[in-house]
Structure formats: structure tokens, C-alpha cells
């Protein structure tokens, strides 16, 4: 099954799903293997691999190899630059930073990356990346103007434009380790579009995961928490977060 079809099936059956993000610059292949195994056991639907700084194709490939030794869920690249591409992944988020002030991050890097992606034979899934709140390293590196949390209508306009341009997913990125996207913000964007909504940044607990999914996130991504939590405690933490995602999605589906 292609990753695109797999994600569609997962979202339709569960309402909201969880993905685990691994940063090759911060997580060794050996640690990545352990984290990915725990994440799959906890119920994560896919492993995303990528980072904003210090990432090379070699380090990405090593992490992918390690993850695939222990898991059966899809591995999806989440590239912060061209060096984040590897032929060993199952798919790649073909992302455009819509609110970047530098055209390179909107379409320049994408034009260069498209050739590499075709050469690698990777499944490309178009994703509109909208950086919000403080933005974190991703916002700084991509020259973005993060959408303030008190201006959700601006993010909704970007998201709707993304849908009209043919993107298949919209990603609201608050930045690694930053305050998470507020539920009211997610709701405004969710109401504006008909395509799946991804939310990431600062989601470290059941409560935050539940609120994000209940508000309208079809995919909730956690990354920083898997780097910070001791492996002996990670299973409990991730299981709780995944439970929050699934329960939030189910409760949202019950709403009229």
C-alpha cells in the first residue's frame, strides 16, 4: 500500500492519528531504533525523519536503516533542506513554507528537490507548511513570518489558499519545544479547509494531544518529547499522547 493511501485509511478509521518525529542531528541511529520501536508499540502511525540544522543524507539514511530494523510503520522524510533527502524512506513530505519571506523556501528548494526525489523514486506527498506562534528554529531558518496565535484567520487564509493550489495536507508548525498551537487557532483553520490538518510543536502530554485532535488536527506530531524523556519512561509518555490523539479524534467525530 502506498503511503498516501495508508494515511488516508488511518485517518478515516481513527479520526486523528499520531506521528513521531526523529531529528538525525539530535538522535543517534541506535537511539532512533529504540524510540521508533517504543513509538510503534504505543500506536504511532508513522515515523517522520528530519530536522532544521546539521542534517546530511548520510545521517538521515543511517537513522532510516535503524528504524526499519525495528518497525513496520512507514518512514516519511520531513526535510529542512535538500540534504534531508534519502532514497531509503517510504515517502517524503513535499513541503512548501507558505509564509516564508524567501522564495527559495516556497518554491526554489522544491524545484531543486523534485529532481532528486524523482531520481530516488520517493513517493511525494504535497504539504503546505505554515509556521505559527514563535516558530522556533524552523521559522528562523526558513525566513518565515510566523502567524501570531491571536490571528488564526491569517493562517486559515493561507490554509485555504493551499487547498485551492492543490496541496493535500496543511501543517501548522509551532516550532520544536515552543508553546503548542492553541485549540481555538486549530479550530479556525480546520473550519476553513477540507483537506487533512497536521499540527506539531510543543505537544508533550495527553491533555495537549487530546485538545489538538479534538479541535481538528487529523495528524498530531511529537518530536521534542522523544528526545527529552528517558527511554524507560518514554513508553508510558508516548502511549498517553497517542491515546489523547485517538480519543480527541473520536470525540470530534461525535460532534454535530
Buried (B, 14 or more C-beta within 10 A) or exposed (E): EEBBEBBBEBBEEBBBBBBBBBBBBBBEBEBBBBBBBBBBBBBBBBBBBBBBEEBBBEBBBBBBBBBBEBBEBBBBBBBBBBBBBBEBBBBBBBBBBBBBEEEBBBEEBBEEBEEBBEEBEBBBBBBBBBBBBBBBBBBBBBBBEBBEBEEBEBBBBBBBBBBEEEBBBBBBBBBBBBBBBBBEBBBBBBEBBEBBBBBBBBBBBBEBBBBBBBBBBBBBBBBBBBBEBEEEEBBEBBBBBBBBBBBBBBBBEEEE
